[in-house]
Amino acid sequence: VLGLGSLPQPGDPFQTITDAAKARQVAMFRQAQVKEKALGARAGGRLTLESLKQQIAEGEVKELSIIIKADVQGSAEVLADTLVKLSDDRVKIKIIHSGVGSINESDVLLASASNAIVIGFDVRPDRNAGDIAERERVDIRLHSVIYDVIDEMKKAMAGLLEPTLKEQRIGVAEVRNTFRVPKFGTVAGCMVTEGRLTRSGEAQARLLRDNQVVFEGKIGSLRRFKDDVSEVKAGFECGVGLERFSDIKIGDVIEVFTVERVAATVS
């Protein structure tokens, strides 16, 4: 048979259809089924630190692949060297990639293909990477203290990982200008680009510069024109002051989020 666009698999049914449009429709439907099945199988066996102990016990994991991204090369090297030394007779820890800078799309795709865990040290995933990680169910662990990374890995290997902290992003704003305000410091003139900015409740703020964490804390002041407000929604401008922090630059990004405890589960 000549003219096939791709090589069929043994056992595939062969049909003849007089209507070319219908034939294309059947072909597209079958391709979608194959893709959905492949994604389902891959997601179902996705490795997380919570499921690590069980998958080791069942013999499904003999090598734990890790991708490291850090703010500086020194931190990446220390993490890589320390994590490799945690290998034992049950599982070998292998660093398949280590680099500097934010967690990007390539990192997540590599983790998805190799069933690896991504560790970010003082860096964040960019927007595309975050969306892909959620879709592919790639486990990304974010830390700012090296001891916490090591402690979490040890607990995961022993099956003692406590309930994890999960972030819920509320809103994002871009810093368009900065102003000096007496008795307060630097205030950022921002445009809210996603969700909403709020300083109420348990909301926390993070300042990112080139996707690297510069500050984490609380919003000290949120204003619309001259009025103090509790929140500002996407599409509106506002003035933002961060508590006890003034090193804000044009082009920085402010994320507002909450953190909730999620019980460790085995998938």
N, C-alpha and C positions, 0 to 999 in steps of 0.2 A: 504494500500500500504506500503510495507516494503522497507527499504534500502535508504530512502531519507536522504540526507546530512544535510538538515535544514528544519524547519517547513514552509510549504507554507502559503500564506495569503489567506483568503476567496476571491473567485472571480478569482484567478489565473487560467489561461487556462492549461489544461492537454493534452499533446500530446504524441503520440507514434511514435518513429522514428527507423527505422531498422538499420541505420548506427550510431554506437556508437560515432565516431569522430564528425559527424554532430550534434549529440545530445549535445555533450560537447560544440561545437561552439555556438549553440543556447543558452545554459545555460549561457555561459560566456558573450554573447552579452546582455542578459537580465539583468545580474548582473551589467554590466557596465552602462546600462540605469538607473537602480535604483540608483546607486551611483552618477551618473551625476545629476540626478534630485534632490537628497538630497543635494548635494553640491551647486547647483544653488539656491535652496530655502533658504539655510542657508546664502549664500553670499548676496542674495538679501535683506534680512532683517537685515543685519549686522548693528550694532549700531556704530555710530561715534559721536564725539562731535559736528560736524557740523549739523548732522541730529537730535540731541537730542531734541531740542525745538519742532520740528514738530512731532516727535514720542510721546513726552509727550502730546502735544495738541490732537493727534489722539487717545490717550489712549493706545498706544502700549507699553509704558514704564511707569511703576509705581515704579520700583526699578532699580537704576543704580549700576551695579556691577563693582567694581574696583579692580585691582591687582596692588600693589605697590612694586617696587624693588628699593632699595637705596644703597648708598655706605656704610653707617653706620646705625646701629640699631636706633640711636637717631633720625635721619632724617625720617626714615620710620615711627616711632611712632608719631612724630609731624604731618606728612602729614596725616596719618590715622585719628588721632583725629580731625584735622582741617577740613578735607573733610567731615567726618560724620556729623559735625555740620552745614554743608551747606544744609542738607536735609530740605525740606519744605513740604507743604500740597500736592504738585503735584507729587513729586518724592522723594523716600528715597534712600540715598546713602549708599551702603553696601560694606564694604571692605571684599572681599572673600579670599584674601591672601595678606600677607605682609612679605617681607623678605629682606635679604642683599645679594648683589652680582649681577652679570650681569643678564639680562633678558634671560632666557634659553628656550629650547624647551617645557619643562613642563609648564612654565608660559603661553606661547602662546597657547598651546593646551587647557589649563584650560580656558583661555579667549575665545577661539573659542567655546568650549562646553557650556559656561555659558553666551555668548554674552556680555563679559566684555571688559572694556577699560584698557589697561596697561599703568601705569605711571612709567617712569624710572627717578630717581633723581641721577644725576652724575654717571649713569651707562649706558651701551649700550647693545643692543641685541647681542648675539653671532651669528656666521654666520648661523647656522642651524635655530635659532629662527627667524632671519630676513627673511630667505627664506620662512619659514612656515607662518609667519605673512603676507607676501605679497600674498601668495597663498590663505590663508584663509580670507584675508581682515580684519585682526585684527588691530584695531586702537591703535598704540603705540605712546604715547606722551613723549618726552624727555625734561627734564628741569634741570637747575642747581641752580635756585632760587625759594625758597618755595613760595614767593609771586606770582611769575608768574604762578605757578600751580593753586593757589587759584583763581587768577584773570581770568585765562582761563576757569576754571570750572564755575565760576559765569556768565561769558559772554555766555558760551554754554547753561546754563540753562535758560538764558534770551533771547536766540536766537540772540545775538549780537556779535557772534564770528567773528573776522576780518579775512581777508585772511590769511591762514596759511603759514608757512615757510616749504618747503619741501626740504630735502637734496637729492642731486644726487651724489652718490659715484663715484669718478673717479679712484682711485687706492688704493692699500694696499701694505705696505712693512713691512718686519720683520727686527728688529734690530739684527744683527749678531755680531757686535763688536762696540766699542766706542773708540774715539781718542780725545786727548786734542790738540786744535789748538790755538796758541798764538793770542791774540786780538779778538778771536771769542768765545772760550769756547769749549764745547763738541760737537763733530761731530759723527753722527751715521753711521757706515758701514752697509748698508741695502741690502737686496735682495727684489726686487719688485716681489710680488707673484700674483698680480691681477691688471689688468688695466694698469694705468701709474701714475707716480708721476710727478706733474707739479707745478711750482711756479708762473705761469703767470696768468694774468687776475684776476678773483674773487676767485680763488682757495684758500681754507683754509686747514689747517692741524690740526689733532687731534692725540695726543699721548695717547695710551691705555696701561694700565698695569693690567693684569688679568681682561680685559674687563671693567675696570674703567677708567674714564677720568682723566688724569693727567695734560694735557695741551691742550688748543685750541688757535690757532693763525695762523701765516704765516710761510712758509718755508723761511728762510733767505739765505740759501745756498744749491745748488744742483750741485753735481759734479760727473763726470765720469772720474776716474783716476785724472789727474791734470786739466781737462778742466771744466769750468763752462758750464752747459747745462740748457735748459729750461724745458726738460722733459726726463724721463727715463721709458721705457716700461717694461712690465712683463718679467721675465726671466733674467734680467740684474741686476748687482750690482751697487751701487752708494753710495755717501757720502751725508748725509742730516744734515744740521744745522737748528735748529729752532730759530726763532727770540726771543731774550732775554729769552732763556730757555736752561739750561744745564743739568738738572737732567734726563738724558737718561740712561737706563740700557739695558743690553743684554736681549732679550726676549720680549721687548716692541714692540708694533705694531703701525705703523704710517698710519693713514687714510688721504687721500686727498679728498676733497669734495667741491661742490658748493652748495649754498642755493638760491632757487628761491621762489618767492611768488606765492601761488596758491589760487585762489578765492575759498571761502567757498562754497560748494555745498551741496544740500540735496539729498540723494539717497533714 
